[in-house]
Amino acid sequence: MKIIDNLKWRYATKKFDNTKKIDNKSVELLKEAVNLTATSYGLQPYKVLIIQNPEIREKLKAAAWGQPQLTDASHLFLFCNFTEMGPDKVDNYLELRAKINNLNVADSADYGNMMKGHMASLNEEQVKTWTSKQTYIALGTLMAAASELGIDSGPMEGFDKESFDNILGLKERGLTASVMCALGYRSEDDPFLAFKKVRKPLEEMYEIV
Ligand SMILES: Cc1cc2nc3c(=O)[nH]c(=O)nc-3n(C[C@H](O)[C@H](O)[C@H](O)COP(=O)(O)O)c2cc1C
């Protein structure tokens, strides 16, 4: 199975070759892969900022304990989850769904009310936890897709979210930084290349019930 080889090849890259850039066609494929990720109800409650501005990257690096991936990687995808899930978000989804499937949006009123009811039952922190969880599914898709394209990735949640939100003006936009992924090509002298994958034996991970 090719996916197993890809997943074995992938590792959390710490040192990127800053001379190598991902071509535009591959970036478009990565964007599409993320967009095709499953989310709860299909609401896609996040936005992905592709941070290419070198000055902003330097600022973010300072708020991420100086991790060099932030400035050396070809591309930086920052997943930002929605901080609120008002009824408008559900309506937007249902309108898009009706348009794409040629449905009458009024027929989805009960389904919409169910989703709105669920969102309304969550407090502010619960909403953020729920929307943030969705970004991690997309992160997994992104890394798997990148590995298929021979692109290295470095997932990161080691950063000060408050500082990221301030640097990027996220709160005003109803967003907050969740998790990010540096993408590009490994430097052959990344010390982490020497390490073998550390994974539990399958017997320990799985249990047949
Ligand atoms: C959500 C998430 C956040 C992570 N955050 C960081 C990080 O901030 N810095 C870092 O160097 N590695 C980070 N890692 C990488 C993990 O340490 C790494 O994936 C793990 O040790 C397994 O190694 P492998 O991915 O090379 O197989 C993160 C991984 C994940 C999935």
The ligand as a Gaussian input file, in Angstrom:
#p B3LYP/6-31G(d) Opt

LIG

0 1
 C       -0.540000      18.457000      16.696000
 C        0.942000      18.333000      16.715000
 C        1.706000      19.349000      17.240000
 C        3.098000      19.285000      17.211000
 N        3.841000      20.356000      17.645000
 C        5.178000      20.346000      17.450000
 C        5.946000      21.513000      17.702000
 O        5.447000      22.568000      18.092000
 N        7.273000      21.459000      17.475000
 C        7.888000      20.333000      17.016000
 O        9.098000      20.357000      16.830000
 N        7.177000      19.206000      16.760000
 C        5.849000      19.197000      16.953000
 N        5.118000      18.068000      16.645000
 C        5.781000      16.886000      16.105000
 C        5.710000      15.655000      17.011000
 O        6.647000      15.767000      18.038000
 C        5.974000      14.412000      16.133000
 O        4.969000      14.320000      15.175000
 C        6.033000      13.133000      16.966000
 O        7.177000      13.123000      17.776000
 C        6.053000      11.876000      16.079000
 O        7.131000      11.904000      15.192000
 P        6.945000      11.796000      13.612000
 O        5.855000      12.763000      13.224000
 O        8.284000      12.254000      13.061000
 O        6.610000      10.404000      13.265000
 C        3.730000      18.123000      16.692000
 C        2.933000      17.084000      16.180000
 C        1.570000      17.184000      16.172000
 C        0.746000      16.083000      15.544000

